Amino acid sequence: MEVRLIDPYDEEALAGCANVLEASDKEMWPDLSGYSVVDLRAFAGFRGASRRWELLAAGEPGGPVLGVALMEFPKLENPHSTEITVAVHPQHRRRGVGTAIVDKMVERAAADGRRTLNTIVDVPLGLAAEHASGPFARRNGFEQTLTGNMRMLRLPFDPVRRDDLAAIVANAPGAYEYRTMAFVAPWPEEFLDDHCALLRVMSTDEPAGDGERQAEHWDAARLHENDELDAAREATVLAAVAQHVPSGKLVATTELSVSKDSPGQAWQQITVVHPDHRGHRLGLAVKLANLDLLAEWAPDVRLLQTGNAAVNKPMITVNEMMGFEVFSEGAFWQKHLPPSSV
């Protein structure tokens, strides 16, 4: 079994990788879309100062792609870790493809001085106990660190529910001190400092299953890199913010993305409220504002997908109030590389 690094300009290999990911995704989620060839090309070709990706493909020499790995290498913080996604075509499992990929990832990560591989695996409700991903992960040295779920909101959003939730926001403590705004990214220049401050909070606020996770430094250059990556992925990002009127500061934000390849589906990205301004229903406020923008900007979207670690009770509460329904059981997995390999 050969595992090789894919060149971002190798269109045949990119198509083969996308085919494996689609087959793996559709086996579990027939109605959802995952990474496309456009996404893979963008990741593999990204040359940023903050992070880089490697795309690996497994197969017999000269044969089709049977398995895929996407490795994200943070470059400014968290130099100990690599975030990974792994998939093997359903028709070619239990042939050593996945194990060969893990071995190659260990080799690539160790060569870059990394000590851990981190990943999140979700499976349909009710299948976690019998799904092959758990035994495979343990057999290859991964340990489960957190559990979680994917949730889905069906759109268009119920207008009665929306009005009821808007009333909750309007009657929250100190609601008169805040106002919400929504817009299509890139963010306006005047919000740059507040945007960076909120992303720094988010970098350690979100449960990640990695006890060594470090706070991220955000600046204009890093934001611009993110915008370039979104453009390369042909993804449009919608953002909503809450402003503390007395200070003028943005103190909460949420973002979601819509892909050109999947116009009926949207992905919830970050949601964060500054610790000094929690308790005012700002998470709910910005999510409602962004749903309003989504309905206006992309009225064909019928599914909004999000994910939550089981320990993230505040955000789970907000999502349940909005009507998100659990459709998966997930786990955060971590593999510590043996000292001899680093």
Sequence and secondary structure as in RCSB ss.txt:
>XXXX:A:sequence
MEVRLIDPYDEEALAGCANVLEASDKEMWPDLSGYSVVDLRAFAGFRGASRRWELLAAGEPGGPVLGVALMEFPK
LENPHSTEITVAVHPQHRRRGVGTAIVDKMVERAAADGRRTLNTIVDVPLGLAAEHASGPFARRNGFEQTLTGNM
RMLRLPFDPVRRDDLAAIVANAPGAYEYRTMAFVAPWPEEFLDDHCALLRVMSTDEPAGDGERQAEHWDAARLHE
NDELDAAREATVLAAVAQHVPSGKLVATTELSVSKDSPGQAWQQITVVHPDHRGHRLGLAVKLANLDLLAEWAPD
VRLLQTGNAAVNKPMITVNEMMGFEVFSEGAFWQKHLPPSSV
>XXXX:A:secstr
 EEEE  TT HHHHHHHHHHHHHHHHHH TT     HHHHHHHHH   SSEEEEEEEEESTTS   EEEEEEEES
SS TTEEEEEEEE GGG SSSHHHHHHHHHHHHHHHTT  EEEEEEEEETT TTT THHHHHHHTTEEEEEEEEE
EEEESS  HHHHHHHHHHHHTSTTGGGEEEEEEESS  GGGHHHHHHHHHHHHHHS  S TT       HHHHHH
HHHHHHHTTEEEEEEEEEETTTTEEEEEEEEEEETTEEEEEEEEEEEE GGG SSSHHHHHHHHHHHHHHHH TT
  EEEEEEETT HHHHHHHHHHT EE EEEEEEEEE  GGG 
